[in-house]
């Protein structure tokens, strides 16, 4: 665990103020699952274009076919699109479910998902997802920061690996973490989300 230590808080009589999710194992499993998709989006413009068309058209069958090629592990997970982004579901502990994805926040636009912005986000988050996928101690520190609501610690852990100036905010939200991106070439914000489903 060295290198990723965070200070903790205790409640009355020594009880820790810690929620049960997300766990380090869940973060690592989600990162390992999402990493091949982000690699393909980052490196393959044709795939990124086709993926964006499927997202805008809410073509889940098309998205699943593309996942079978780019990230076969994800092809059997729950999948959703709202025309401005996508979400992939993972089962968590105690019957909880988590989702990962990239989306434009609702209310800004409809039926729009820019493949070039998606590629830039994918490139930016690759080091972050690689670190989660390969280093349990990093996942443990990030999971602990999320559970305890330690926004500064979570932001510091993310920004160690997501270096772009387009990353405008890192927020703990919905039992997970939200990365807010704003690129000069787009008038819309995009969010890279990891959140607990309700």
C-alpha positions in Angstrom: 0.0 0.0 0.0 3.0 2.3 0.1 2.8 5.3 -2.1 -1.0 5.7 -1.9 -1.7 6.3 1.8 -4.6 8.6 2.8 -5.5 9.9 6.1 -8.7 8.5 7.6 -11.5 9.8 9.8 -13.2 8.1 12.6 -16.7 8.6 13.9 -17.7 8.4 17.5 -16.1 5.6 19.6 -13.7 4.7 16.9 -16.2 3.7 14.2 -14.9 4.3 10.7 -17.1 6.5 8.5 -16.7 4.1 5.5 -19.2 2.8 3.0 -18.9 -0.7 1.6 -18.6 0.3 -2.0 -16.8 0.7 -4.2 -14.2 -1.9 -3.3 -10.7 -1.9 -4.7 -11.4 -5.2 -6.4 -14.5 -3.7 -8.2 -12.5 -0.7 -9.4 -9.7 -3.0 -10.7 -12.2 -5.3 -12.5 -14.0 -2.4 -14.1 -10.8 -0.8 -15.2 -9.5 -4.1 -16.7 -12.8 -4.5 -18.6 -12.9 -0.9 -19.9 -9.3 -0.6 -20.8 -9.5 -2.5 -24.2 -12.4 -0.3 -25.3 -10.6 2.9 -24.5 -7.4 1.7 -26.2 -9.4 0.9 -29.4 -11.3 4.3 -29.3 -8.0 6.1 -28.7 -6.1 4.4 -31.5 -8.7 3.6 -34.2 -10.5 6.6 -35.7 -12.8 4.4 -37.8 -13.9 2.5 -34.7 -14.5 5.8 -32.8 -16.6 7.1 -35.7 -18.7 4.0 -35.8 -19.1 3.9 -32.0 -20.3 7.5 -31.9 -22.9 6.8 -34.7 -24.2 3.8 -32.7 -24.3 5.9 -29.5 -26.3 8.7 -31.1 -28.6 6.2 -32.7 -28.9 4.1 -29.5 -27.9 1.1 -31.6 -27.2 -1.3 -28.8 -26.9 -4.3 -31.1 -24.3 -2.5 -33.1 -22.4 -1.4 -30.0 -22.4 -5.0 -28.8 -21.0 -6.2 -32.1 -18.2 -3.7 -31.8 -17.5 -4.7 -28.2 -17.2 -8.3 -29.3 -14.2 -7.2 -31.5 -12.7 -4.5 -29.3 -13.4 -5.6 -25.8 -15.0 -9.1 -25.7 -15.2 -9.2 -22.0 -17.7 -6.3 -22.1 -19.9 -7.7 -24.8 -21.9 -9.7 -22.2 -22.3 -6.8 -19.7 -25.3 -4.5 -19.5 -25.1 -1.7 -22.0 -27.0 1.5 -22.4 -27.1 4.7 -24.5 -29.0 7.9 -24.1 -28.0 9.4 -27.5 -25.4 11.6 -25.9 -23.2 8.9 -24.2 -23.0 5.3 -23.2 -22.8 3.2 -20.0 -21.5 -0.3 -19.4 -22.7 -2.1 -16.2 -20.7 -4.2 -13.8 -22.0 -6.2 -10.8 -20.7 -5.2 -7.5 -20.8 -6.6 -3.9 -24.0 -7.0 -2.0 -26.1 -7.0 -5.2 -25.0 -3.5 -6.1 -24.3 -2.6 -9.7 -21.9 0.0 -11.1 -21.6 1.6 -14.5 -18.7 3.1 -16.5 -19.0 5.4 -19.5 -18.6 8.7 -21.2 -21.5 11.1 -21.8 -22.4 14.8 -22.3 -24.4 15.9 -19.3 -28.2 15.9 -19.9 -29.7 19.2 -20.9 -26.8 20.5 -23.1 -27.7 18.8 -26.4 -29.5 15.8 -27.8 -28.3 13.1 -30.2 -24.7 14.3 -30.3 -21.5 12.5 -29.4 -18.3 13.7 -31.1 -15.9 10.9 -32.0 -12.8 13.1 -31.9 -13.6 14.4 -28.4 -14.3 10.8 -27.3 -10.9 9.8 -28.7 -9.2 12.6 -26.8 -10.9 11.6 -23.6 -9.9 8.0 -24.2 -6.3 8.9 -24.7 -6.3 11.1 -21.6 -7.8 8.4 -19.3 -5.7 5.4 -20.5 -2.9 5.9 -18.0 -5.5 6.2 -15.2 -7.3 3.1 -16.2 -4.0 1.2 -16.7 -2.9 2.1 -13.2 -6.3 0.9 -11.8 -6.1 -2.3 -13.8 -2.6 -3.2 -12.7 -2.1 -1.8 -9.2 -4.4 -3.0 -6.4 -2.8 -0.4 -4.0 -3.9 2.5 -6.2 -7.4 1.0 -6.4 -7.6 0.6 -2.6 -6.6 4.3 -2.1 -9.0 5.6 -4.7 -11.9 3.4 -3.4 -11.2 4.6 0.2 -11.2 8.2 -0.9 -14.6 7.7 -2.7 -16.1 5.9 0.2 -15.0 8.6 2.7 -16.0 11.5 0.4 -12.4 12.8 0.4 -12.6 14.9 -2.8 -9.1 16.3 -2.6 -7.5 12.9 -2.2 -9.6 11.5 -5.1 -8.7 14.4 -7.3 -5.0 14.1 -6.5 -5.1 10.4 -7.3 -6.8 10.9 -10.6 -4.7 13.9 -11.7 -1.5 11.9 -11.1 -2.4 10.1 -14.3 -4.9 12.2 -16.3 -2.6 15.1 -17.3 -4.7 17.0 -19.8 -5.6 20.6 -19.1 -9.1 19.7 -20.5 -9.8 17.9 -17.2 -11.7 20.7 -15.4 -13.0 18.8 -12.3 -12.9 15.5 -10.5 -15.9 14.9 -8.3 -17.1 12.1 -6.0 -20.7 11.5 -6.9 -23.3 8.7 -6.8 -21.0 6.4 -4.9 -18.3 6.8 -7.6 -16.2 9.4 -9.4 -16.9 11.8 -12.2 -14.2 13.4 -14.4 -15.4 16.5 -16.2 -13.7 17.4 -19.5 -14.0 20.6 -21.6 -12.1 20.9 -24.9 -11.8 24.2 -26.8 -13.0 22.5 -30.0 -16.4 21.6 -28.4 -19.0 23.8 -26.8 -20.1 20.8 -24.6 -18.7 19.3 -21.5 -18.1 15.6 -21.5 -18.0 13.4 -18.3 -16.2 10.2 -17.8 -18.2 8.4 -15.1 -17.9 5.6 -12.7 -21.0 5.4 -10.6 -23.3 3.2 -8.5 -26.6 2.4 -10.2 -29.8 3.0 -8.2 
